[in-house]
Amino acid sequence: MSGQFEIFADGASFRFRLTGEDSEVLAVSGAFPDKAAAVSAVMRVRENAAAGRIVDRSSMPAMPARNAHSRPNSQRAA
């Protein structure tokens, strides 16, 4: 099963959240005035996210990236 976008009501507004394969919440949107606006935002995220750059605007020093596909140096293939 892949991740999914979930649209939900938040009072008088609508939001969406992106969940991973394990149902972990990865991101939550801001508020939208109606469901159609939330769906439109999901479509824009789907179109732009895969090619999006990472821009670090934090004041923290950069940390090495680690993900499910990375291995410690001692385990890297030669």
ChimeraX attribute file (.defattr): number of C-alpha atoms within 10 A of each C-alpha:
attribute: neighborCount
match mode: 1-to-1
recipient: residues
	/A:1	7
	/A:2	8
	/A:3	14
	/A:4	14
	/A:5	18
	/A:6	15
	/A:7	17
	/A:8	13
	/A:9	13
	/A:10	11
	/A:11	8
	/A:12	9
	/A:13	14
	/A:14	20
	/A:15	23
	/A:16	23
	/A:17	17
	/A:18	17
	/A:19	17
	/A:20	15
	/A:21	10
	/A:22	9
	/A:23	12
	/A:24	10
	/A:25	15
	/A:26	11
	/A:27	12
	/A:28	14
	/A:29	14
	/A:30	12
	/A:31	16
	/A:32	19
	/A:33	11
	/A:34	13
	/A:35	16
	/A:36	11
	/A:37	14
	/A:38	22
	/A:39	18
	/A:40	12
	/A:41	17
	/A:42	19
	/A:43	12
	/A:44	11
	/A:45	12
	/A:46	12
	/A:47	11
	/A:48	10
	/A:49	9
	/A:50	8
	/A:51	8
	/A:52	9
	/A:53	8
	/A:54	6
	/A:55	6
	/A:56	9
	/A:57	6
	/A:58	7
	/A:59	6
	/A:60	7
	/A:61	7
	/A:62	8
	/A:63	6
	/A:64	6
	/A:65	6
	/A:66	9
	/A:67	7
	/A:68	5
	/A:69	5
	/A:70	10
	/A:71	11
	/A:72	7
	/A:73	7
	/A:74	6
	/A:75	8
	/A:76	8
	/A:77	6
	/A:78	3
